[in-house]
């Protein structure tokens, strides 16, 4: 059997409204859990109690997903902001300052770099 090799590059991943999608899914799982609670006895009698707990697990995992995508979006925005800084400056520094000068991130107590004379 011959080894398969791709003939073209993979497409870029599609970006969409990630946060609202995850929030919407989490809300749906939680609403399904709440709707099933009054019928807990019926689910228990028929061996379907796992349906209730699956909905609760979906809501709990959705909360973790919301936390994750909010941090991801913040990191993407932060990286885009750093990419828009002026050339010659380090990320996180104000324009017009240089690394290693007084007030820069490379100076001060515990720094391995000596301040500029």
Steps between C-alpha positions, in 0.01 A plus 500: 500500500640837399544773756241774459636853460286811480493672162413844639528697821229479762264800499510757777258426785174691488450759770151583610314624804666253737399653834127535420497145360649352817276711724193396301591131523562527873164670555324229298661221707406675825140561388469134401624404847241727667219373277580138592520555877122479561501160323793361700289214638381396154855501365612294802217246457577449130879485529561832330639693797823549308314745272463744789864472603618526140327837470658620824842380383448683168420821687805459726733431208343796322605725788857378456462565126381856560801567723730352235365694201494829693869456584572395139330810358686723747832342395417546131412868559816549706717342227334716233565811711865408546537441125380857440775662710759719332802325345803491728303478824448193709149375571358656814719812481389850416608644169815709529666298778783258447577176677770536763442867580376634830139400548513214252408143593864385491622724781442522869550270795574143401567585138782325316552807285678814619313828454631727226755758618 
